[in-house]
Amino acid sequence: MESLSFIPLTVASVLSSFTGTNGTVEEAVISTHTSPEIAGLWELDLQATPDFADTKDSAVKPVQSKEMQDLLAAIKESSRASQAADDALAKAQSQAAAAGDVQARQDLLAKDSCRERYNFGADSALITTSGAEWTYGKYVYQHQEEGLPIIAITTTYDNNEPDCSGRQVDQKGEAIIAFVDYQPEQSKMRWCIDKDGDNCFMTFHQLRP
């Protein structure tokens, strides 16, 4: 099983999409999409079972190399330094407080109907709701020359309320990287720990108007 530490990308190629610099990236293996194909509203399938849940690898956790840890740290620093991200955060806080958070609290009271949703904006902003919790962050979605696309997410705000599982964890400052098995014909995507999509741990269904 290939872990996330083997993702064939360079720090410069990912960070360039956050900073917007004009520097040349040598030997970059990723192409950036201005409007990500996954942009839109998605709901996490809370009943889906990870591919490796019934194997000896059920306790497997992605091991990140030092380069990957440095990458995530740099992404978070870049996000904090972005004034545009700060402005978007303020707007997202207002919108979620007015609508999303109220609905999330109602969902939490009825656990059978609790929903965990991810709203991927075309501007790389990500808002999630799960139970009474909602978060705001930034994401990068990029294709490689080989293997599945990669998504990198960093959370910049968490209202620190219980999620659908009942857990209350402040995820501010946390980051995640995964391979994305996007299946548009089924309005479905899975997040995986290998570039071939053989070992996936989260399944989403797209919500359409």
N, CA, C and O of each residue as an XYZ file, in Angstrom:
836
protein
N       0.844     -1.192      0.000
C       0.000      0.000      0.000
C       0.879      1.242      0.000
O       1.778      1.369      0.832
N       0.624      2.156     -0.928
C       1.444      3.354     -1.038
C       0.887      4.440     -0.146
O      -0.298      4.762     -0.237
N       1.706      5.009      0.707
C       1.252      6.040      1.622
C       1.385      7.411      0.991
O       1.965      7.556     -0.086
N       0.839      8.428      1.674
C       0.875      9.781      1.156
C       2.289     10.317      1.029
O       2.527     11.270      0.286
N       3.231      9.716      1.744
C       4.599     10.216      1.701
C       5.235     10.006      0.334
O       6.305     10.550      0.064
N       4.588      9.216     -0.542
C       5.156      8.937     -1.851
C       4.542      9.788     -2.954
O       4.797      9.537     -4.132
N       3.743     10.784     -2.602
C       3.123     11.620     -3.617
C       4.205     12.330     -4.416
O       5.025     13.036     -3.829
N       4.237     12.164     -5.764
C       5.299     12.734     -6.586
C       5.032     14.185     -6.967
O       4.658     14.467     -8.106
N       5.218     15.102     -6.032
C       5.051     16.499     -6.337
C       6.159     17.295     -5.681
O       6.864     16.795     -4.805
N       6.309     18.537     -6.109
C       7.309     19.393     -5.507
C       6.628     20.438     -4.648
O       5.497     20.833     -4.929
N       7.305     20.889     -3.602
C       6.739     21.907     -2.721
C       6.431     23.167     -3.512
O       5.392     23.794     -3.308
N       7.336     23.541     -4.417
C       7.164     24.774     -5.178
C       5.920     24.740     -6.046
O       5.228     25.749     -6.178
N       5.626     23.590     -6.639
C       4.500     23.506     -7.558
C       3.174     23.697     -6.859
O       2.247     24.253     -7.450
N       3.052     23.254     -5.618
C       1.807     23.435     -4.872
C       1.734     24.825     -4.276
O       0.692     25.477     -4.346
N       2.837     25.290     -3.686
C       2.820     26.597     -3.044
C       2.592     27.714     -4.049
O       2.032     28.751     -3.693
N       3.011     27.528     -5.297
C       2.842     28.574     -6.292
C       1.380     28.895     -6.522
O       1.046     30.025     -6.879
N       0.489     27.909     -6.322
C      -0.932     28.136     -6.527
C      -1.530     28.929     -5.382
O      -2.577     29.555     -5.550
N      -0.886     28.918     -4.212
C      -1.369     29.709     -3.083
C      -0.837     31.134     -3.140
O      -1.580     32.091     -2.924
N       0.446     31.269     -3.431
C       1.079     32.578     -3.347
C       0.834     33.435     -4.562
O       0.859     34.663     -4.475
N       0.593     32.790     -5.720
C       0.343     33.551     -6.929
C       1.582     34.209     -7.493
O       1.479     35.174     -8.250
N       2.768     33.698     -7.134
C       3.998     34.282     -7.636
C       4.182     33.916     -9.087
O       3.555     32.985     -9.591
N       5.061     34.667     -9.768
C       5.304     34.430    -11.178
C       6.580     33.642    -11.423
O       7.034     33.522    -12.561
N       7.157     33.107    -10.360
C       8.399     32.364    -10.503
C       8.200     31.095    -11.300
O       7.130     30.487    -11.258
N       9.226     30.696    -12.024
C       9.154     29.497    -12.839
C       9.355     28.270    -11.969
O      10.288     28.221    -11.168
N       8.497     27.289    -12.119
C       8.632     26.034    -11.386
C       9.223     25.007    -12.325
O       8.614     24.670    -13.341
N      10.388     24.510    -12.002
C      11.069     23.560    -12.862
C      10.584     22.148    -12.594
O      10.356     21.766    -11.446
N      10.427     21.377    -13.662
C      10.057     19.969    -13.588
C       8.759     19.749    -12.815
O       8.596     18.727    -12.149
N       7.843     20.701    -12.904
C       6.571     20.540    -12.219
C       5.775     19.429    -12.884
O       5.760     19.321    -14.110
N       5.113     18.604    -12.083
C       4.351     17.479    -12.628
C       2.856     17.681    -12.437
O       2.074     16.755    -12.652
N       2.452     18.873    -12.039
C       1.049     19.128    -11.744
C       0.559     20.308    -12.571
O       1.266     21.305    -12.723
N      -0.646     20.193    -13.102
C      -1.258     21.305    -13.815
C      -2.427     21.832    -12.990
O      -3.201     21.044    -12.448
N      -2.565     23.151    -12.889
C      -3.585     23.758    -12.041
C      -4.853     24.055    -12.828
O      -4.785     24.529    -13.962
N      -6.006     23.779    -12.236
C      -7.296     24.094    -12.841
C      -7.826     25.364    -12.193
O      -7.977     25.417    -10.972
N      -8.111     26.391    -12.993
C      -8.635     27.639    -12.460
C      -9.973     27.397    -11.771
O     -10.213     27.915    -10.680
N     -10.837     26.620    -12.398
C     -12.115     26.257    -11.794
C     -12.106     24.742    -11.575
O     -12.341     23.986    -12.518
N     -11.840     24.290    -10.351
C     -11.719     22.851    -10.088
C     -12.967     22.082    -10.498
O     -14.087     22.555    -10.305
N     -12.770     20.902    -11.061
C     -13.896     20.087    -11.491
C     -14.745     19.613    -10.324
O     -15.897     19.226    -10.521
N     -14.201     19.634     -9.113
C     -14.963     19.191     -7.944
C     -15.696     20.345     -7.270
O     -16.368     20.137     -6.260
N     -15.581     21.561     -7.811
C     -16.250     22.712     -7.201
C     -17.741     22.444     -7.064
O     -18.377     21.947     -7.994
N     -18.297     22.776     -5.902
C     -19.701     22.530     -5.648
C     -19.912     21.958     -4.257
O     -18.986     21.914     -3.447
N     -21.134     21.522     -3.987
C     -21.506     21.008     -2.673
C     -21.502     19.485     -2.671
O     -22.113     18.851     -3.532
N     -20.808     18.905     -1.696
C     -20.682     17.456     -1.565
C     -21.087     17.016     -0.160
O     -20.900     17.745      0.814
N     -21.646     15.805     -0.077
C     -22.020     15.248      1.219
C     -21.234     13.966      1.475
O     -21.182     13.075      0.628
N     -20.629     13.890      2.645
C     -19.863     12.710      3.027
C     -20.803     11.560      3.351
O     -21.771     11.731      4.091
N     -20.515     10.387      2.797
C     -21.291      9.186      3.099
C     -20.795      8.628      4.425
O     -19.758      7.968      4.478
N     -21.541      8.896      5.499
C     -21.116      8.478      6.836
C     -21.243      6.974      7.040
O     -20.719      6.440      8.017
N     -21.925      6.287      6.139
C     -22.100      4.840      6.262
C     -21.079      4.057      5.444
O     -20.969      2.840      5.588
N     -20.337      4.745      4.593
C     -19.369      4.060      3.736
C     -18.225      3.488      4.564
O     -17.790      4.090      5.546
N     -17.746      2.318      4.155
C     -16.653      1.639      4.848
C     -15.354      1.826      4.078
O     -15.322      1.607      2.867
N     -14.280      2.230      4.758
C     -12.974      2.356      4.075
C     -12.577      1.042      3.426
O     -12.904     -0.027      3.942
N     -11.877      1.107      2.300
C     -11.480     -0.096      1.573
C     -10.660     -1.052      2.412
O     -10.710     -2.264      2.205
N      -9.895     -0.509      3.369
C      -8.993     -1.360      4.146
C      -9.526     -1.615      5.555
O      -8.767     -2.040      6.426
N     -10.815     -1.365      5.797
C     -11.371     -1.488      7.145
C     -11.360     -2.918      7.664
O     -11.265     -3.134      8.872
N     -11.458     -3.903      6.763
C     -11.553     -5.292      7.202
C     -10.248     -6.056      7.021
O     -10.238     -7.287      7.034
N      -9.162     -5.338      6.852
C      -7.869     -5.983      6.667
C      -6.953     -5.687      7.829
O      -7.301     -4.935      8.739
N      -5.778     -6.284      7.789
C      -4.798     -6.045      8.840
C      -4.295     -4.607      8.797
O      -3.657     -4.134      9.737
N      -4.586     -3.922      7.705
C      -4.138     -2.541      7.578
C      -5.171     -1.561      8.103
O      -5.087     -0.364      7.830
N      -6.161     -2.068      8.866
C      -7.253     -1.209      9.305
C      -6.773     -0.065     10.177
O      -7.431      0.973     10.253
N      -5.641     -0.237     10.832
C      -5.123      0.810     11.701
C      -4.085      1.680     10.998
O      -3.432      2.517     11.621
N      -3.944      1.467      9.686
C      -2.920      2.194      8.961
C      -3.210      3.689      8.968
O      -4.355      4.116      8.821
N      -2.159      4.469      9.139
C      -2.262      5.915      9.102
C      -1.213      6.429      8.137
O      -0.067      5.984      8.187
N      -1.576      7.362      7.253
C      -0.606      7.874      6.306
C       0.611      8.441      7.017
O       0.481      9.234      7.949
N       1.784      8.036      6.579
C       3.020      8.540      7.154
C       3.573      9.613      6.241
O       3.834      9.365      5.064
N       3.747     10.785      6.776
C       4.182     11.901      5.962
C       5.686     12.091      6.087
O       6.236     12.043      7.187
N       6.341     12.306      4.965
C       7.766     12.580      4.957
C       8.017     13.986      5.475
O       7.083     14.772      5.629
N       9.270     14.301      5.744
C       9.613     15.639      6.221
C       9.243     16.673      5.173
O       8.789     17.765      5.515
N       9.434     16.340      3.885
C       9.068     17.270      2.819
C       7.574     17.554      2.846
O       7.153     18.696      2.656
N       6.750     16.495      3.086
C       5.310     16.684      3.126
C       4.905     17.534      4.326
O       4.009     18.372      4.225
N       5.574     17.312      5.472
C       5.278     18.110      6.659
C       5.644     19.569      6.422
O       4.915     20.471      6.833
N       6.771     19.797      5.761
C       7.183     21.166      5.446
C       6.190     21.814      4.484
O       5.891     23.004      4.587
N       5.680     21.002      3.539
C       4.700     21.500      2.575
C       3.441     21.970      3.275
O       2.955     23.069      3.009
N       2.905     21.142      4.177
C       1.690     21.505      4.877
C       1.901     22.740      5.750
O       1.023     23.598      5.836
N       3.062     22.830      6.397
C       3.367     23.990      7.226
C       3.422     25.253      6.377
O       2.942     26.310      6.789
N       4.012     25.136      5.184
C       4.114     26.286      4.302
C       2.752     26.708      3.771
O       2.486     27.900      3.617
N       1.885     25.730      3.489
C       0.534     26.041      3.018
C      -0.231     26.818      4.086
O      -0.896     27.809      3.785
N      -0.131     26.363      5.335
C      -0.830     27.041      6.417
C      -0.298     28.453      6.613
O      -1.071     29.383      6.844
N       1.016     28.619      6.524
C       1.617     29.939      6.688
C       1.180     30.857      5.563
O       0.893     32.032      5.791
N       1.130     30.322      4.340
C       0.701     31.121      3.204
C      -0.740     31.574      3.362
O      -1.084     32.709      3.034
N      -1.588     30.671      3.871
C      -2.997     30.996      4.054
C      -3.172     32.080      5.108
O      -3.980     32.994      4.939
N      -2.410     31.976      6.202
C      -2.511     32.986      7.253
C      -2.060     34.342      6.754
O      -2.572     35.372      7.192
N      -1.095     34.348      5.833
C      -0.534     35.607      5.354
C      -1.380     36.263      4.277
O      -1.115     37.399      3.886
N      -2.387     35.564      3.801
C      -3.189     36.078      2.687
C      -4.326     36.963      3.180
O      -5.206     36.496      3.904
N      -4.317     38.240      2.794
C      -5.389     39.146      3.179
C      -6.697     38.754      2.524
O      -7.773     38.926      3.097
N      -6.591     38.222      1.310
C      -7.798     37.783      0.611
C      -8.476     36.665      1.378
O      -9.703     36.618      1.465
N      -7.678     35.765      1.937
C      -8.245     34.672      2.719
C      -8.913     35.203      3.977
O      -9.955     34.693      4.388
N      -8.323     36.224      4.594
C      -8.917     36.817      5.790
C     -10.276     37.436      5.467
O     -11.230     37.289      6.231
N     -10.357     38.134      4.321
C     -11.618     38.742      3.930
C     -12.675     37.680      3.654
O     -13.835     37.831      4.037
N     -12.264     36.601      2.983
C     -13.192     35.515      2.680
C     -13.659     34.832      3.955
O     -14.814     34.417      4.058
N     -12.757     34.716      4.929
C     -13.100     34.089      6.202
C     -14.178     34.885      6.915
O     -15.144     34.311      7.418
N     -14.024     36.195      6.963
C     -15.009     37.038      7.627
C     -16.382     36.887      6.976
O     -17.405     36.818      7.657
N     -16.383     36.838      5.639
C     -17.632     36.667      4.912
C     -18.242     35.299      5.198
O     -19.453     35.181      5.390
N     -17.396     34.260      5.227
C     -17.878     32.897      5.473
C     -18.438     32.766      6.877
O     -19.445     32.089      7.086
N     -17.790     33.412      7.845
C     -18.269     33.359      9.224
C     -19.677     33.932      9.320
O     -20.546     33.373      9.988
N     -19.885     35.055      8.642
C     -21.188     35.706      8.676
C     -22.259     34.841      8.031
O     -23.359     34.696      8.565
N     -21.929     34.267      6.874
C     -22.897     33.442      6.158
C     -23.250     32.180      6.935
O     -24.421     31.820      7.054
N     -22.225     31.510      7.464
C     -22.471     30.258      8.182
C     -23.221     30.496      9.482
O     -24.063     29.689      9.876
N     -22.915     31.602     10.148
C     -23.595     31.917     11.400
C     -25.068     32.178     11.150
O     -25.916     31.876     11.990
N     -25.367     32.747      9.979
C     -26.742     33.092      9.655
C     -27.561     31.904      9.178
O     -28.780     31.878      9.350
N     -26.892     30.911      8.573
C     -27.653     29.812      7.973
C     -27.120     28.441      8.352
O     -27.806     27.662      9.013
N     -25.901     28.151      7.932
C     -25.366     26.801      8.093
C     -25.316     26.302      9.518
O     -25.646     25.145      9.777
N     -24.901     27.164     10.465
C     -24.744     26.714     11.839
C     -26.084     26.368     12.466
O     -26.179     25.422     13.249
N     -27.118     27.126     12.129
C     -28.448     26.855     12.671
C     -28.931     25.490     12.205
O     -29.419     24.690     13.004
N     -28.793     25.225     10.904
C     -29.220     23.949     10.358
C     -28.398     22.807     10.934
O     -28.927     21.726     11.194
N     -27.099     23.046     11.134
C     -26.234     21.996     11.662
C     -26.650     21.595     13.066
O     -26.634     20.412     13.404
N     -27.020     22.561     13.879
C     -27.473     22.254     15.243
C     -28.748     21.409     15.206
O     -28.915     20.492     16.010
N     -29.641     21.724     14.271
C     -30.871     20.944     14.141
C     -30.558     19.509     13.728
O     -31.174     18.564     14.221
N     -29.596     19.354     12.819
C     -29.202     18.018     12.368
C     -28.634     17.200     13.521
O     -28.884     15.999     13.622
N     -27.864     17.862     14.396
C     -27.234     17.140     15.489
C     -28.276     16.581     16.452
O     -28.074     15.518     17.038
N     -29.380     17.288     16.615
C     -30.427     16.836     17.519
C     -31.098     15.569     16.991
O     -31.628     14.770     17.764
N     -31.072     15.395     15.679
C     -31.624     14.192     15.055
C     -30.465     13.445     14.407
O     -30.202     13.618     13.217
N     -29.769     12.612     15.187
C     -28.530     12.002     14.717
C     -28.703     11.172     13.451
O     -27.780     11.064     12.643
N     -29.899     10.581     13.279
C     -30.107      9.767     12.093
C     -30.074     10.606     10.820
O     -29.831     10.083      9.732
N     -30.314     11.892     10.954
C     -30.323     12.756      9.784
C     -29.128     13.701      9.757
O     -29.100     14.646      8.969
N     -28.154     13.452     10.606
C     -26.988     14.327     10.659
C     -26.247     14.277      9.330
O     -26.075     13.202      8.755
N     -25.817     15.409      8.846
C     -25.153     15.511      7.556
C     -23.788     16.180      7.705
O     -23.621     17.118      8.485
N     -22.833     15.685      6.953
C     -21.513     16.314      6.891
C     -21.290     16.751      5.451
O     -21.206     15.918      4.548
N     -21.195     18.048      5.242
C     -21.139     18.572      3.885
C     -19.909     19.451      3.663
O     -19.438     20.145      4.564
N     -19.411     19.393      2.430
C     -18.213     20.124      2.033
C     -18.561     20.984      0.820
O     -18.965     20.467     -0.221
N     -18.403     22.292      0.964
C     -18.703     23.209     -0.130
C     -17.385     23.743     -0.700
O     -16.749     24.622     -0.118
N     -16.991     23.185     -1.858
C     -15.746     23.577     -2.514
C     -16.017     24.747     -3.448
O     -16.701     24.588     -4.459
N     -15.489     25.919     -3.121
C     -15.702     27.096     -3.943
C     -14.744     27.139     -5.124
O     -13.661     26.556     -5.079
N     -15.149     27.832     -6.177
C     -14.282     27.984     -7.347
C     -13.060     28.831     -7.026
O     -12.078     28.822     -7.769
N     -13.123     29.581     -5.891
C     -12.029     30.461     -5.491
C     -11.088     29.788     -4.493
O     -10.311     30.460     -3.814
N     -11.163     28.443     -4.406
C     -10.307     27.656     -3.512
C     -10.697     27.768     -2.045
O      -9.946     27.322     -1.177
N     -11.854     28.352     -1.748
C     -12.346     28.384     -0.370
C     -13.159     27.119     -0.096
O     -13.849     26.612     -0.980
N     -13.071     26.624      1.120
C     -13.819     25.422      1.511
C     -14.547     25.672      2.823
O     -13.936     26.064      3.817
N     -15.859     25.442      2.820
C     -16.669     25.537      4.033
C     -17.282     24.167      4.291
O     -17.894     23.582      3.398
N     -17.122     23.653      5.506
C     -17.695     22.357      5.858
C     -18.648     22.506      7.035
O     -18.457     23.362      7.899
N     -19.675     21.665      7.061
C     -20.585     21.593      8.197
C     -20.754     20.131      8.571
O     -20.874     19.266      7.704
N     -20.761     19.867      9.868
C     -20.950     18.507     10.373
C     -21.600     18.621     11.737
O     -20.953     19.026     12.703
N     -22.898     18.260     11.826
C     -23.592     18.469     13.081
C     -23.644     19.948     13.393
O     -24.092     20.742     12.565
N     -23.190     20.332     14.582
C     -23.167     21.738     14.977
C     -21.856     22.410     14.618
O     -21.693     23.613     14.824
N     -20.913     21.633     14.078
C     -19.603     22.191     13.742
C     -19.586     22.737     12.321
O     -20.218     22.175     11.426
N     -18.864     23.830     12.118
C     -18.567     24.287     10.766
C     -17.150     24.829     10.733
O     -16.653     25.386     11.712
N     -16.515     24.655      9.590
C     -15.133     25.097      9.445
C     -14.965     25.855      8.140
O     -15.765     25.729      7.213
N     -13.905     26.643      8.097
C     -13.531     27.351      6.883
C     -12.067     27.075      6.606
O     -11.257     26.996      7.531
N     -11.725     26.929      5.331
C     -10.328     26.693      4.987
C     -10.061     26.972      3.519
O     -10.914     27.500      2.805
N      -8.879     26.614      3.087
C      -8.466     26.772      1.696
C      -8.056     25.404      1.157
O      -7.578     24.551      1.905
N      -8.248     25.204     -0.148
C      -7.860     23.931     -0.735
C      -7.221     24.142     -2.098
O      -7.462     25.141     -2.776
N      -6.399     23.172     -2.477
C      -5.800     23.130     -3.810
C      -6.128     21.768     -4.404
O      -5.934     20.741     -3.754
N      -6.626     21.757     -5.635
C      -6.952     20.514     -6.328
C      -6.178     20.501     -7.632
O      -6.377     21.370     -8.480
N      -5.300     19.525     -7.801
C      -4.415     19.532     -8.956
C      -4.212     18.130     -9.533
O      -4.167     17.136     -8.809
N      -4.093     18.087    -10.865
C      -3.840     16.841    -11.567
C      -2.343     16.584    -11.673
O      -1.533     17.511    -11.652
N      -1.990     15.299    -11.788
C      -0.615     14.897    -12.029
C      -0.538     14.260    -13.414
O      -1.559     13.951    -14.028
N       0.673     14.074    -13.886
C       0.842     13.389    -15.169
C       0.492     11.911    -15.041
O       0.048     11.289    -16.006
N       0.692     11.352    -13.854
C       0.351      9.951    -13.585
C      -0.428      9.860    -12.289
O      -0.161     10.592    -11.337
N      -1.389      8.958    -12.261
C      -2.149      8.742    -11.035
C      -3.286      9.730    -10.859
O      -3.518     10.592    -11.706
N      -3.993      9.591     -9.743
C      -5.153     10.425     -9.446
C      -4.752     11.857     -9.092
O      -3.612     12.117     -8.707
N      -5.706     12.781     -9.227
C      -5.449     14.159     -8.782
C      -5.204     14.187     -7.272
O      -5.523     13.232     -6.563
N      -4.641     15.280     -6.799
C      -4.348     15.455     -5.378
C      -5.126     16.640     -4.844
O      -5.264     17.658     -5.522
N      -5.642     16.505     -3.611
C      -6.261     17.628     -2.930
C      -5.488     17.906     -1.651
O      -5.154     16.984     -0.907
N      -5.207     19.173     -1.397
C      -4.532     19.604     -0.171
C      -5.429     20.637      0.498
O      -5.830     21.616     -0.131
N      -5.746     20.420      1.777
C      -6.664     21.294      2.512
C      -6.023     21.760      3.809
O      -5.377     20.981      4.510
N      -6.204     23.029      4.119
C      -5.796     23.538      5.427
C      -6.976     24.272      6.045
O      -7.633     25.064      5.370
N      -7.257     24.018      7.324
C      -8.375     24.623      8.040
C      -7.900     25.863      8.784
O      -6.956     25.798      9.571
N      -8.555     26.990      8.535
C      -8.148     28.240      9.176
C      -9.125     28.700     10.258
O      -8.800     29.582     11.053
N     -10.328     28.101     10.291
C     -11.291     28.446     11.344
C     -12.167     27.242     11.655
O     -12.559     26.500     10.755
N     -12.471     27.052     12.936
C     -13.369     25.993     13.394
C     -14.171     26.569     14.554
O     -13.592     27.103     15.500
N     -15.510     26.467     14.492
C     -16.322     27.029     15.573
C     -16.306     26.159     16.831
O     -16.895     26.524     17.849
N     -15.624     24.996     16.758
C     -15.397     24.129     17.927
C     -16.694     23.680     18.595
O     -16.853     23.780     19.812
N     -17.604     23.189     17.783
C     -18.851     22.588     18.274
C     -18.847     21.106     17.911
O     -18.055     20.696     17.062
N     -19.710     20.283     18.528
C     -19.741     18.847     18.237
C     -20.108     18.556     16.779
O     -20.978     19.211     16.204
N     -19.428     17.561     16.189
C     -19.739     17.162     14.821
C     -20.722     16.000     14.833
O     -21.275     15.675     15.884
N     -20.948     15.374     13.698
C     -21.934     14.294     13.598
C     -21.587     13.088     14.473
O     -22.472     12.331     14.872
N     -20.315     12.915     14.767
C     -19.909     11.788     15.616
C     -20.063     12.113     17.094
O     -19.913     11.240     17.950
N     -20.365     13.383     17.391
C     -20.485     13.802     18.781
C     -19.180     14.343     19.358
O     -19.153     14.838     20.485
N     -18.104     14.246     18.587
C     -16.813     14.736     19.062
C     -16.711     16.247     18.878
O     -17.247     16.813     17.925
N     -16.014     16.881     19.808
C     -15.806     18.321     19.753
C     -14.303     18.583     19.715
O     -13.628     18.551     20.744
N     -13.790     18.843     18.512
C     -12.359     19.030     18.310
C     -12.131     20.276     17.461
O     -12.711     20.417     16.384
N     -11.288     21.172     17.948
C     -10.943     22.367     17.186
C      -9.888     21.982     16.152
O      -8.752     21.669     16.509
N     -10.262     22.004     14.866
C      -9.366     21.579     13.796
C      -8.587     22.738     13.164
O      -7.913     22.555     12.150
N      -8.678     23.918     13.758
C      -7.947     25.062     13.213
C      -6.462     24.755     13.129
O      -5.863     24.279     14.093
N      -5.874     25.027     11.977
C      -4.451     24.783     11.789
C      -4.129     23.399     11.261
O      -2.981     23.129     10.907
N      -5.126     22.507     11.199
C      -4.872     21.162     10.695
C      -4.887     21.149      9.164
O      -5.502     22.004      8.526
N      -4.202     20.169      8.598
C      -4.128     20.055      7.141
C      -4.210     18.587      6.741
O      -3.887     17.693      7.524
N      -4.649     18.357      5.508
C      -4.764     16.993      4.998
C      -4.444     16.988      3.507
O      -4.756     17.936      2.787
N      -3.819     15.907      3.060
C      -3.569     15.697      1.637
C      -4.071     14.301      1.272
O      -3.832     13.340      2.003
N      -4.763     14.195      0.144
C      -5.274     12.890     -0.286
C      -5.337     12.841     -1.806
O      -5.364     13.873     -2.476
N      -5.360     11.627     -2.336
C      -5.610     11.423     -3.761
C      -7.121     11.405     -3.954
O      -7.848     10.913     -3.091
N      -7.602     11.937     -5.079
C      -9.040     12.045     -5.320
C      -9.464     11.174     -6.496
O      -9.012     11.366     -7.625
N     -10.338     10.216     -6.210
C     -10.927      9.374     -7.246
C     -12.269     10.006     -7.616
O     -13.297      9.698     -7.013
N     -12.247     10.894     -8.614
C     -13.428     11.647     -9.022
C     -14.190     10.865    -10.083
O     -13.623     10.498    -11.112
N     -15.487     10.606     -9.835
C     -16.325      9.828    -10.738
C     -17.542     10.667    -11.135
O     -18.627     10.488    -10.582
N     -17.364     11.582    -12.094
C     -18.442     12.523    -12.449
C     -19.720     11.859    -12.942
O     -20.815     12.370    -12.707
N     -19.590     10.724    -13.623
C     -20.788     10.061    -14.149
C     -21.689      9.552    -13.031
O     -22.881      9.325    -13.238
N     -21.110      9.373    -11.844
C     -21.883      8.914    -10.687
C     -22.056     10.020     -9.648
O     -22.597      9.779     -8.569
N     -21.598     11.232     -9.972
C     -21.628     12.355     -9.024
C     -21.011     11.917     -7.696
O     -21.579     12.113     -6.622
N     -19.843     11.328     -7.812
C     -19.212     10.709     -6.656
C     -17.708     10.959     -6.673
O     -17.102     11.056     -7.739
N     -17.112     11.061     -5.491
C     -15.656     11.087     -5.390
C     -15.233     10.393     -4.098
O     -15.957     10.383     -3.103
N     -14.035      9.816     -4.152
C     -13.476      9.153     -2.981
C     -12.092      9.730     -2.709
O     -11.364     10.078     -3.638
N     -11.735      9.830     -1.434
C     -10.398     10.267     -1.054
C      -9.594      9.036     -0.669
O     -10.038      8.198      0.116
N      -8.410      8.950     -1.236
C      -7.607      7.736     -1.107
C      -6.190      8.044     -0.614
O      -5.749      9.194     -0.619
N      -5.492      6.993     -0.191
C      -4.116      7.158      0.277
C      -3.108      6.660     -0.757
O      -1.904      6.676     -0.502
N      -3.592      6.214     -1.928
C      -2.679      5.774     -2.988
C      -3.116      6.364     -4.313
O      -4.294      6.665     -4.502
N      -2.171      6.533     -5.236
C      -2.425      7.220     -6.491
C      -3.320      6.442     -7.451
O      -3.825      7.007     -8.421
N      -3.521      5.135     -7.184
C      -4.371      4.318     -8.056
C      -5.806      4.196     -7.553
O      -6.657      3.647     -8.252
N      -6.085      4.697     -6.354
C      -7.440      4.647     -5.818
C      -7.866      3.284     -5.320
O      -9.055      2.966     -5.302
N      -6.889      2.467     -4.910
C      -7.218      1.134     -4.396
C      -7.532      1.144     -2.907
O      -8.182      0.228     -2.403
N      -7.080      2.159     -2.208
C      -7.271      2.236     -0.761
C      -7.840      3.614     -0.407
O      -7.105      4.580     -0.201
N      -9.160      3.667     -0.344
C      -9.850      4.940     -0.107
C     -10.559      4.919      1.247
O     -11.033      3.879      1.702
N     -10.620      6.088      1.874
C     -11.136      6.147      3.245
C     -12.342      7.067      3.415
O     -12.965      7.062      4.476
N     -12.687      7.857      2.395
C     -13.854      8.730      2.474
C     -14.575      8.732      1.134
O     -13.942      8.782      0.079
N     -15.913      8.678      1.182
C     -16.728      8.689     -0.025
C     -17.720      9.847      0.031
O     -18.408     10.039      1.034
N     -17.788     10.620     -1.059
C     -18.681     11.787     -1.133
C     -19.645     11.636     -2.305
O     -19.332     11.006     -3.315
N     -20.831     12.235     -2.143
C     -21.809     12.309     -3.225
C     -22.133     13.774     -3.458
O     -22.380     14.525     -2.514
N     -22.129     14.177     -4.732
C     -22.378     15.587     -5.054
C     -23.850     15.900     -4.974
O     -24.689     15.140     -5.457
N     -24.159     17.038     -4.355
C     -25.536     17.506     -4.241
C     -25.788     18.531     -5.337
O     -25.103     19.551     -5.410
N     -26.746     18.264     -6.167
C     -27.053     19.159     -7.273
C     -28.390     19.843     -7.063
O     -29.272     19.295     -6.402
N     -28.549     21.045     -7.626
C     -29.817     21.785     -7.467
C     -30.993     20.995     -7.991
O     -32.129     21.467     -7.934
